[in-house]
Amino acid sequence: MKRLFYHCSVTGPGHIRNGLPNQDYLLVRGWGQGWVAVVCDGMGSRPRSEIGSREAAKAALSSVKTLDFNADNKLVVQTLYRSWLERLKGLGVEPRDAVTTCILVWGMADGRFRYAHLGDGMLASPVATISTGRDFGFSNETTGLGLSKNLSDWEFGSSALQEHENSLILMSDGISEDLTDPQAFSHQLCNALVKKTQRQAKNWLSKQLNDWPTPGHSDDKTLVVLCQK
């Protein structure tokens, strides 16, 4: 089967008004028998969060490419976190100034996939809401790299694309928090995208995210869609 990735990230109206950069970052790669997709959302209250999200996505990619697909969860997180810290150090950025969430999904050609999720955002498919991260505190605060110190802050899991209509959607909370039916959203999104060329899909996704229907929406919006057919 052929893997098709569609992805888009747009700066939220609130950040545009305040002259701030997009603090989300996405990354998608495929190689041989494997693939990886990452969505990271830098915490807006931190001054270098856009760097944190970018370097976290790169660290996630290098980690899963370095490790065996079946590496235990603790080793995956340790490798990712150490790589992230090294990258920030090289840039002269303190981790506390670059806090970011991370949704990491990686898989094999036979359809198997794994995920590791820290903070908010969502991993969904047309048949299930797979992961929504963990909330902390009384105000639904999230956590992220640079804050989290416990493996239990992460959500982990594994499955097969065949159990999810061969489709997965990773999204930052600028999208996920507004969804009332993530499965229906995922189903409609995949059905629309597979009928388009890559260029058409990119333009269409950008328009959908920039014209987001929720009144007063202000956050950055980022998503990665994997459709295997």
Secondary structure as the mmCIF struct_conf table of DSSP 4:
data_model
#
loop_
_struct_conf.conf_type_id
_struct_conf.id
_struct_conf.beg_label_comp_id
_struct_conf.beg_label_asym_id
_struct_conf.beg_label_seq_id
_struct_conf.end_label_comp_id
_struct_conf.end_label_asym_id
_struct_conf.end_label_seq_id
STRN STRN1 ARG A 3 VAL A 10
HELX_RH_AL_P HELX_RH_AL_P1 PRO A 13 ARG A 17
TURN_TY1_P TURN_TY1_P1 ASN A 18 GLY A 19
HELX_LH_PP_P HELX_LH_PP_P1 LEU A 20 ASN A 22
STRN STRN2 ASP A 24 TRP A 31
TURN_TY1_P TURN_TY1_P2 GLY A 32 GLN A 33
STRN STRN3 GLY A 34 ASP A 41
STRN STRN4 GLY A 42 GLY A 42
TURN_TY1_P TURN_TY1_P3 GLY A 44 SER A 45
BEND BEND1 ARG A 46 ARG A 46
TURN_TY1_P TURN_TY1_P4 PRO A 47 ARG A 48
HELX_RH_AL_P HELX_RH_AL_P2 SER A 49 THR A 66
BEND BEND2 LEU A 67 LEU A 67
TURN_TY1_P TURN_TY1_P5 PHE A 69 ASN A 70
HELX_RH_AL_P HELX_RH_AL_P3 ASN A 73 LEU A 91
TURN_TY1_P TURN_TY1_P6 GLY A 92 GLY A 92
HELX_RH_3T_P HELX_RH_3T_P1 PRO A 95 ASP A 97
BEND BEND3 ALA A 98 ALA A 98
STRN STRN5 THR A 100 THR A 100
STRN STRN6 CYS A 102 MET A 108
TURN_TY1_P TURN_TY1_P7 ALA A 109 ASP A 110
BEND BEND4 GLY A 111 GLY A 111
STRN STRN7 ARG A 112 LEU A 118
BEND BEND5 GLY A 119 ASP A 120
STRN STRN8 MET A 122 ALA A 124
BEND BEND6 PRO A 126 VAL A 127
STRN STRN9 THR A 129 SER A 131
STRN STRN10 PHE A 136 PHE A 136
TURN_TY1_P TURN_TY1_P8 GLY A 137 ASN A 140
STRN STRN11 GLU A 141 GLU A 141
STRN STRN12 LEU A 145 LEU A 145
TURN_TY1_P TURN_TY1_P9 GLY A 146 LEU A 147
HELX_RH_3T_P HELX_RH_3T_P2 LEU A 151 ASP A 153
STRN STRN13 TRP A 154 ALA A 160
HELX_RH_3T_P HELX_RH_3T_P3 LEU A 161 HIS A 164
TURN_TY1_P TURN_TY1_P10 GLU A 165 ASN A 166
STRN STRN14 SER A 167 MET A 171
HELX_RH_AL_P HELX_RH_AL_P4 ASP A 173 SER A 176
TURN_TY1_P TURN_TY1_P11 GLU A 177 ASP A 178
BEND BEND7 THR A 180 THR A 180
HELX_RH_AL_P HELX_RH_AL_P5 PRO A 182 LEU A 193
TURN_TY1_P TURN_TY1_P12 VAL A 194 LYS A 195
BEND BEND8 LYS A 196 LYS A 196
HELX_RH_AL_P HELX_RH_AL_P6 GLN A 198 ASN A 210
TURN_TY1_P TURN_TY1_P13 ASP A 211 ASP A 211
BEND BEND9 THR A 214 THR A 214
TURN_TY1_P TURN_TY1_P14 PRO A 215 GLY A 216
BEND BEND10 ASP A 219 ASP A 219
STRN STRN15 LYS A 221 GLN A 228
#
